[in-house]
């Protein structure tokens, strides 16, 4: 009921009632807040979405019952009885998907900017919530000093913008702490998706306590993508601070797997040849990626010698990993499977491949962790995480906790000890044209002892404070000397 009330509030506040609506939406050169879609089109898209979820997702009822999801579907249909903007419709969809509590099954509001093309200027900025206030953590062209308290952006108070963003933010398990971090992070995106004004002002409080207003710098989205100063850092880097070896992994997804592995190899070669008292692995803001790259990292710190065991839960569908293989790769898979059948893991995959659509299979993968140098660092090891660590990063945090490999420092990641989902497929809703990601895989650690679906417990909490932002200091750097 609370979610429905929030949606009604935003519809009344932000949607301009219009008699005209589109059956099919043409997003090009149209902002989502300006474009209205007809009720029957929205209902048809909701039906398409629910059918795709039930046919594709390996277990949409892991965190909610079928009855609860059915009720959410009915509520969503009741929200689209009159024409509403495509932006408001995206909130209806997101609110429905949040019931599944799977961050890989969601609508990304950024796609509304992508769909509208490159003709609209945006005001890139990030906010961070500290206690009950919001502070600027990054802004394009450094229009304002980082660390100022922000009160309003455009015609929205930051509290209203946070509530609006919470409707569009994905959920994962019952990780409420991480959800707050991600919601704060997405506020800038949601503002730009909704905004239709040319001039954007930000009201803020400076370091002297004065309340001021300034106009933000706008930039075309295609130009922003080419701005190296704004884009995230490279995938992986490392450094050494006295006797502490520091490895920063921004993502387990890379265009060059070989280069990623070689960087890991070089790091641990230096660790082996240096006097190192401890290693820090920093996966803050790591959105996940390839399991095989995670396994390569684990091979260097797996002091127990045990296999890395994950249960892969698949549902046979038109969108599963085997159906989306190219024709040549599918032929190669079948040929290799037949050659060794019924032995090996590939034979289990082949059985699943030959099963009828709708079949759910649980395949246990037991990975023997190894590297070419046959080296394992057995010293002290710490893991830095925060609420933006998700997907494969959650598996790493769960492994650290279950194996007691070292301290987990920071704030809870976006996932639980029960693992994560993955391999999302994208469908496009017929009438609205919105792209929706749907998980085709669930990965569950075999040795998970706890049934806790909440936060993975942190050994030491570290987060940004106002002073850290204003002095542009990373509070985690102070931790290096104590690791």
C-alpha positions as CSV (number, residue, x, y, z in Angstrom):
1,X,0.0,0.0,0.0
2,X,2.9,2.4,0.8
3,X,4.5,1.9,-2.6
4,X,1.2,2.5,-4.3
5,X,0.7,5.7,-2.4
6,X,4.1,7.0,-3.4
7,X,3.4,6.3,-7.0
8,X,0.0,8.1,-6.9
9,X,1.8,11.1,-5.2
10,X,4.3,11.4,-8.1
11,X,1.7,10.9,-10.8
12,X,-0.3,13.8,-9.3
13,X,2.7,15.9,-8.8
14,X,4.7,15.3,-12.0
15,X,2.3,14.1,-14.7
16,X,0.3,16.7,-16.7
17,X,-3.0,15.1,-17.7
18,X,-3.4,14.8,-21.4
19,X,-6.1,13.7,-23.7
20,X,-3.7,12.6,-26.3
21,X,-1.7,9.4,-26.0
22,X,0.3,7.1,-28.3
23,X,-0.4,3.5,-28.9
24,X,3.2,2.9,-30.0
25,X,5.9,5.1,-28.5
26,X,8.5,6.7,-30.7
27,X,11.2,7.7,-28.2
28,X,13.5,9.5,-30.7
29,X,13.9,13.1,-29.7
30,X,11.2,12.8,-27.1
31,X,11.9,12.9,-23.3
32,X,10.1,10.4,-21.2
33,X,8.4,13.0,-19.1
34,X,6.7,14.6,-22.1
35,X,5.4,11.5,-23.9
36,X,2.1,9.9,-23.0
37,X,1.1,6.3,-23.7
38,X,-2.4,4.8,-23.9
39,X,-3.8,2.5,-21.2
40,X,-4.4,-0.5,-23.4
41,X,-0.8,-0.3,-24.6
42,X,0.5,-0.2,-21.1
43,X,-1.7,-3.2,-20.0
44,X,-0.5,-5.2,-23.0
45,X,3.1,-4.5,-22.2
46,X,2.6,-5.5,-18.6
47,X,1.1,-8.8,-19.7
48,X,4.0,-9.3,-22.0
49,X,6.4,-8.6,-19.2
50,X,4.8,-10.9,-16.7
51,X,4.7,-13.7,-19.2
52,X,8.4,-13.2,-20.1
53,X,9.3,-13.3,-16.4
54,X,7.4,-16.6,-15.7
55,X,8.9,-18.2,-18.8
56,X,12.4,-17.0,-18.4
57,X,13.4,-16.3,-14.8
58,X,14.7,-19.4,-12.9
59,X,12.8,-18.5,-9.7
60,X,10.8,-15.3,-9.6
61,X,9.3,-16.4,-6.3
62,X,12.5,-16.7,-4.3
63,X,11.8,-13.5,-2.3
64,X,8.0,-13.3,-2.8
65,X,5.2,-15.7,-3.2
66,X,3.3,-16.2,-6.5
67,X,0.3,-14.7,-4.8
68,X,2.3,-11.6,-3.9
69,X,3.6,-11.2,-7.4
70,X,0.1,-11.7,-8.9
71,X,-1.2,-9.0,-6.5
72,X,1.6,-6.7,-7.6
73,X,0.7,-7.3,-11.2
74,X,-3.0,-6.4,-10.5
75,X,-1.9,-3.2,-8.7
76,X,0.3,-2.3,-11.7
77,X,-2.7,-2.7,-14.1
78,X,-4.8,-0.5,-11.8
79,X,-2.2,2.3,-12.1
80,X,-2.5,2.5,-15.9
81,X,-6.3,3.2,-16.3
82,X,-5.6,6.6,-17.9
83,X,-2.8,8.0,-20.1
84,X,0.4,8.7,-18.3
85,X,3.8,9.7,-19.3
86,X,6.3,7.1,-20.4
87,X,8.4,8.2,-17.4
88,X,5.5,7.5,-15.0
89,X,4.9,4.2,-16.7
90,X,8.5,3.2,-16.1
91,X,7.8,3.8,-12.4
92,X,4.9,1.4,-12.6
93,X,7.1,-1.2,-14.2
94,X,9.9,-0.7,-11.7
95,X,7.6,-0.9,-8.8
96,X,6.2,-4.2,-10.0
97,X,9.7,-5.6,-10.7
98,X,10.9,-4.6,-7.2
99,X,8.8,-7.4,-5.8
100,X,11.1,-10.0,-7.3
101,X,14.1,-8.4,-5.4
102,X,16.5,-9.3,-8.2
103,X,18.7,-6.4,-9.3
104,X,19.4,-8.2,-12.7
105,X,15.6,-8.2,-13.4
106,X,14.8,-4.5,-13.7
107,X,14.3,-1.4,-15.9
108,X,17.3,0.9,-16.1
109,X,16.0,4.5,-16.1
110,X,19.1,5.6,-18.0
111,X,17.7,3.8,-21.0
112,X,15.1,6.6,-21.4
113,X,18.0,9.0,-22.1
114,X,19.5,6.5,-24.5
115,X,16.2,6.0,-26.3
116,X,15.6,9.7,-26.7
117,X,18.9,10.2,-28.6
118,X,21.7,12.7,-28.1
119,X,19.9,15.9,-28.7
120,X,19.2,16.6,-25.0
121,X,21.6,18.3,-22.6
122,X,21.9,16.7,-19.2
123,X,23.4,17.9,-15.9
124,X,25.7,15.1,-14.6
125,X,26.0,15.0,-10.8
126,X,26.1,12.5,-8.0
127,X,24.8,12.9,-4.4
128,X,25.6,10.9,-1.3
129,X,23.3,10.6,1.7
130,X,25.0,11.1,5.1
131,X,22.7,10.8,8.0
132,X,19.5,12.5,6.8
133,X,21.2,15.1,4.5
134,X,22.5,14.9,0.9
135,X,25.9,16.1,-0.2
136,X,27.5,16.6,-3.6
137,X,30.0,13.9,-4.3
138,X,30.7,14.8,-8.0
139,X,29.4,17.3,-10.5
140,X,30.3,17.9,-14.2
141,X,32.9,20.6,-14.8
142,X,33.3,21.1,-11.0
143,X,30.5,23.7,-11.1
144,X,30.3,23.5,-7.3
145,X,32.8,22.4,-4.6
146,X,32.4,18.7,-3.6
147,X,30.9,18.2,-0.2
148,X,28.4,21.1,-0.1
149,X,24.9,20.1,1.3
150,X,22.3,20.1,-1.5
151,X,18.8,21.2,-0.8
152,X,17.1,21.3,-4.2
153,X,17.8,20.4,-7.8
154,X,15.6,22.1,-10.3
155,X,12.1,22.2,-8.9
156,X,12.6,19.2,-6.6
157,X,13.8,19.0,-3.1
158,X,16.4,16.3,-2.6
159,X,14.0,14.4,-0.3
160,X,11.4,14.3,-3.1
161,X,14.1,13.3,-5.6
162,X,15.2,10.5,-3.3
163,X,11.7,9.2,-2.9
164,X,11.2,9.4,-6.7
165,X,14.4,7.5,-7.3
166,X,13.5,4.8,-4.7
167,X,10.6,3.8,-7.0
168,X,13.0,3.3,-10.0
169,X,15.9,1.7,-8.1
170,X,16.3,-2.1,-8.3
171,X,16.2,-4.3,-5.2
172,X,18.3,-7.3,-4.3
173,X,17.3,-9.7,-1.6
174,X,16.6,-7.9,1.7
175,X,19.7,-5.6,1.6
176,X,18.2,-2.3,2.8
177,X,21.6,-0.7,3.7
178,X,22.9,-1.1,0.2
179,X,19.6,0.0,-1.3
180,X,20.0,3.5,0.3
181,X,23.5,3.8,-1.2
182,X,22.3,2.9,-4.7
183,X,19.3,5.1,-4.5
184,X,21.4,8.1,-3.6
185,X,23.8,7.2,-6.5
186,X,20.9,7.1,-9.0
187,X,19.4,10.4,-8.1
188,X,21.3,12.3,-10.7
189,X,20.2,9.9,-13.5
190,X,16.6,10.0,-12.4
191,X,16.6,13.8,-12.3
192,X,17.9,14.0,-15.8
193,X,15.4,11.4,-17.2
194,X,12.5,13.4,-15.7
195,X,13.7,16.9,-16.4
196,X,12.4,18.9,-19.3
197,X,13.8,22.4,-18.4
198,X,16.7,24.0,-20.2
199,X,18.2,25.8,-17.3
200,X,18.8,23.8,-14.1
201,X,19.6,25.4,-10.8
202,X,20.9,23.8,-7.6
203,X,20.2,25.2,-4.2
204,X,22.9,24.3,-1.7
205,X,24.5,25.3,1.6
206,X,28.2,26.3,1.4
207,X,30.9,25.6,4.0
208,X,30.1,28.9,5.7
209,X,26.4,28.0,6.2
210,X,25.1,30.3,3.5
211,X,22.2,29.1,1.3
212,X,23.0,29.8,-2.3
213,X,21.8,29.0,-5.8
214,X,23.9,28.3,-8.9
215,X,23.2,27.1,-12.5
216,X,24.5,23.7,-13.4
217,X,26.6,23.1,-16.6
218,X,24.8,21.0,-19.2
219,X,26.3,18.6,-21.7
220,X,25.1,16.3,-24.5
221,X,25.1,12.7,-23.4
222,X,27.2,11.6,-26.3
223,X,29.9,14.1,-25.4
224,X,29.8,13.0,-21.8
225,X,30.6,9.4,-22.9
226,X,33.8,10.7,-24.5
227,X,34.9,12.6,-21.4
228,X,37.6,10.5,-19.7
229,X,37.5,12.8,-16.6
230,X,33.9,11.8,-15.9
231,X,33.9,8.1,-16.9
232,X,34.7,5.4,-14.4
233,X,38.4,4.4,-14.0
234,X,39.9,1.5,-15.8
235,X,38.9,-2.1,-14.9
236,X,41.8,-3.0,-12.6
237,X,44.8,-1.4,-10.9
238,X,47.2,-2.0,-8.1
239,X,49.7,-0.2,-5.8
240,X,51.9,-0.8,-2.8
241,X,51.7,1.3,0.4
242,X,54.8,0.4,2.5
243,X,54.1,-3.3,3.3
244,X,50.4,-3.3,2.2
245,X,49.6,-4.5,-1.3
246,X,46.5,-2.8,-2.7
247,X,44.4,-4.3,-5.5
248,X,41.5,-2.3,-6.9
249,X,39.0,-4.1,-9.2
250,X,36.4,-1.8,-10.6
251,X,34.7,-4.5,-12.6
252,X,34.9,-8.3,-13.3
253,X,33.7,-7.5,-16.8
254,X,36.3,-6.6,-19.4
255,X,36.8,-6.6,-23.1
256,X,40.2,-8.2,-22.7
257,X,40.0,-11.2,-20.3
258,X,43.7,-12.1,-21.0
259,X,44.9,-8.7,-20.0
260,X,42.8,-8.8,-16.8
261,X,44.3,-12.1,-15.8
262,X,47.8,-10.9,-16.6
263,X,47.3,-7.9,-14.3
264,X,46.2,-10.2,-11.5
265,X,49.3,-12.4,-12.2
266,X,51.7,-9.4,-12.1
267,X,50.2,-8.2,-8.9
268,X,50.7,-11.5,-7.1
269,X,54.1,-11.9,-8.6
270,X,55.1,-8.6,-7.0
271,X,53.5,-9.7,-3.7
272,X,55.5,-12.9,-3.7
273,X,58.8,-11.1,-4.4
274,X,58.2,-8.3,-1.9
275,X,57.8,-8.1,1.9
276,X,54.1,-7.7,2.2
277,X,52.3,-7.9,5.6
278,X,48.8,-7.8,4.1
279,X,46.7,-7.6,0.9
280,X,43.7,-5.3,0.4
281,X,41.2,-6.2,-2.3
282,X,39.0,-3.2,-3.0
283,X,35.8,-4.0,-4.9
284,X,33.8,-0.9,-4.0
285,X,31.4,0.1,-6.8
286,X,32.3,-3.1,-8.6
287,X,29.0,-4.0,-10.5
288,X,30.1,-7.6,-11.2
289,X,31.1,-9.4,-14.4
290,X,32.6,-12.7,-15.4
291,X,32.8,-15.6,-12.9
292,X,35.9,-17.0,-14.5
293,X,37.8,-13.7,-13.7
294,X,36.6,-13.9,-10.1
295,X,37.8,-17.5,-10.0
296,X,41.2,-16.4,-11.3
297,X,41.5,-14.0,-8.4
298,X,40.4,-16.6,-5.9
299,X,43.1,-19.0,-7.1
300,X,45.7,-16.7,-5.5
301,X,44.1,-16.4,-2.0
302,X,42.4,-19.8,-1.6
303,X,44.4,-21.0,1.4
304,X,42.0,-23.9,2.1
305,X,42.6,-25.6,-1.2
306,X,38.9,-26.3,-1.5
307,X,36.9,-26.0,-4.7
308,X,34.8,-23.0,-5.5
309,X,31.3,-24.5,-5.6
310,X,28.4,-22.8,-7.2
311,X,24.9,-24.2,-8.0
312,X,23.7,-22.8,-11.3
313,X,19.9,-22.7,-11.5
314,X,18.6,-22.4,-15.1
315,X,15.2,-22.3,-16.7
316,X,14.9,-23.6,-20.2
317,X,13.5,-20.8,-22.4
318,X,13.9,-18.9,-25.6
319,X,16.2,-16.5,-23.8
320,X,18.5,-18.9,-21.8
321,X,22.2,-19.0,-22.4
322,X,22.1,-21.9,-24.9
323,X,19.3,-20.4,-27.0
324,X,21.2,-17.1,-27.3
325,X,24.4,-18.8,-28.6
326,X,25.3,-18.2,-32.2
327,X,24.6,-21.0,-34.6
328,X,28.3,-21.9,-34.9
329,X,28.8,-21.8,-31.1
330,X,25.7,-23.9,-30.5
331,X,26.9,-26.5,-33.0
332,X,30.3,-26.6,-31.3
333,X,28.7,-27.1,-27.9
334,X,26.6,-30.0,-29.2
335,X,29.6,-31.6,-30.8
336,X,31.8,-31.4,-27.7
337,X,29.0,-32.6,-25.4
338,X,28.3,-35.7,-27.6
339,X,32.0,-36.5,-27.7
340,X,32.2,-37.1,-23.9
341,X,28.6,-37.9,-23.0
342,X,27.6,-38.9,-20.3
343,X,30.8,-37.8,-18.6
344,X,31.7,-34.3,-17.4
345,X,29.9,-31.1,-16.6
346,X,29.1,-30.4,-20.2
347,X,27.0,-33.6,-20.3
348,X,24.7,-32.1,-17.6
349,X,24.4,-28.9,-19.6
350,X,23.6,-31.0,-22.7
351,X,20.8,-32.8,-20.8
352,X,19.4,-29.4,-19.8
353,X,19.8,-28.2,-23.4
354,X,17.6,-31.2,-24.6
355,X,15.0,-30.7,-21.9
356,X,11.6,-29.1,-22.8
357,X,11.0,-25.3,-22.3
358,X,10.1,-24.5,-18.8
359,X,12.4,-27.1,-17.2
360,X,14.4,-25.8,-14.2
361,X,17.7,-27.5,-13.6
362,X,20.2,-27.1,-10.8
363,X,23.8,-27.9,-11.9
364,X,26.6,-27.9,-9.3
365,X,29.9,-26.5,-10.7
366,X,32.9,-27.5,-8.6
367,X,35.8,-25.3,-9.7
368,X,39.3,-26.4,-8.8
369,X,41.0,-23.0,-8.3
370,X,44.5,-22.9,-9.8
371,X,46.9,-20.6,-11.6
372,X,49.9,-21.2,-13.8
373,X,52.4,-20.3,-11.1
374,X,50.7,-22.5,-8.5
375,X,51.1,-19.7,-6.0
376,X,48.7,-19.0,-3.1
377,X,49.2,-16.0,-0.9
378,X,48.5,-17.2,2.7
379,X,49.0,-14.0,4.6
380,X,46.5,-11.4,5.9
381,X,43.8,-10.4,3.5
382,X,41.1,-7.7,3.7
383,X,38.1,-7.0,1.4
384,X,36.8,-3.4,0.9
385,X,33.1,-3.3,-0.2
386,X,30.2,-0.9,-0.3
387,X,26.6,-0.8,-1.4
388,X,27.5,-0.5,-5.0
389,X,29.4,-3.8,-4.9
390,X,27.0,-6.3,-6.6
391,X,26.6,-9.5,-8.7
392,X,30.0,-11.3,-8.9
393,X,31.3,-9.0,-6.1
394,X,28.6,-10.4,-3.8
395,X,29.9,-13.9,-4.5
396,X,33.4,-12.7,-3.5
397,X,32.1,-11.2,-0.3
398,X,30.1,-14.4,0.5
399,X,33.2,-16.5,-0.1
400,X,35.3,-14.3,2.2
401,X,32.6,-14.6,4.9
402,X,32.1,-18.4,4.6
403,X,35.8,-19.2,4.4
404,X,36.8,-16.7,7.0
405,X,39.5,-15.5,4.7
406,X,39.8,-12.1,6.2
407,X,38.0,-9.0,7.3
408,X,35.2,-7.4,5.3
409,X,35.5,-3.6,5.6
410,X,33.2,-0.8,4.4
411,X,29.4,-1.0,4.1
412,X,27.1,-4.0,3.2
413,X,27.2,-5.0,-0.5
414,X,24.1,-5.3,-2.7
415,X,23.4,-9.0,-2.0
416,X,23.3,-11.7,0.6
417,X,25.0,-15.0,1.4
418,X,22.6,-16.7,-0.9
419,X,24.5,-15.5,-4.0
420,X,23.2,-13.6,-6.9
421,X,21.4,-13.8,-10.3
422,X,23.0,-13.3,-13.6
423,X,23.1,-13.6,-17.4
424,X,20.2,-11.2,-17.9
425,X,18.4,-11.3,-21.2
426,X,16.8,-8.1,-22.6
427,X,13.2,-8.0,-23.9
428,X,11.6,-4.9,-25.5
429,X,8.0,-4.2,-24.6
430,X,5.9,-4.1,-27.8
431,X,4.1,-0.8,-27.3
432,X,6.3,1.3,-25.0
433,X,9.5,0.1,-26.5
434,X,11.1,-0.1,-23.1
435,X,14.0,-2.5,-22.7
436,X,13.7,-4.8,-19.6
437,X,16.4,-7.1,-18.2
438,X,15.4,-10.5,-16.9
439,X,17.7,-12.9,-15.2
440,X,18.2,-16.3,-16.8
441,X,20.4,-17.7,-14.1
442,X,20.7,-18.0,-10.3
443,X,24.1,-18.7,-8.7
444,X,24.1,-20.0,-5.1
445,X,27.2,-20.9,-3.1
446,X,27.1,-24.6,-2.2
447,X,28.7,-24.2,1.2
448,X,26.4,-21.4,2.4
449,X,25.4,-22.3,5.9
450,X,23.2,-19.3,6.7
451,X,19.7,-18.8,5.3
452,X,20.0,-15.1,6.0
453,X,18.6,-13.1,3.1
454,X,19.8,-9.8,4.4
455,X,23.1,-8.0,4.5
456,X,26.4,-9.8,4.5
457,X,27.9,-8.9,7.9
458,X,30.6,-6.2,7.9
459,X,33.6,-6.7,10.2
460,X,34.4,-3.0,10.3
461,X,32.2,-0.2,9.0
462,X,33.8,2.7,7.1
463,X,31.9,5.2,5.0
464,X,32.3,8.7,3.7
465,X,31.8,11.6,6.1
466,X,31.3,15.3,5.3
467,X,34.9,16.1,6.0
468,X,36.1,13.4,3.7
469,X,34.1,14.8,0.8
470,X,35.2,18.4,1.4
471,X,38.8,17.4,1.7
472,X,38.5,15.0,-1.3
473,X,39.9,12.2,0.8
474,X,39.1,8.5,0.7
475,X,38.5,7.4,4.3
476,X,39.6,3.8,3.3
477,X,43.1,5.1,2.8
478,X,43.5,5.5,6.5
479,X,42.7,1.8,6.9
480,X,45.7,0.7,4.8
481,X,48.1,1.2,7.6
482,X,46.2,-1.0,10.0
483,X,45.6,-3.9,7.6
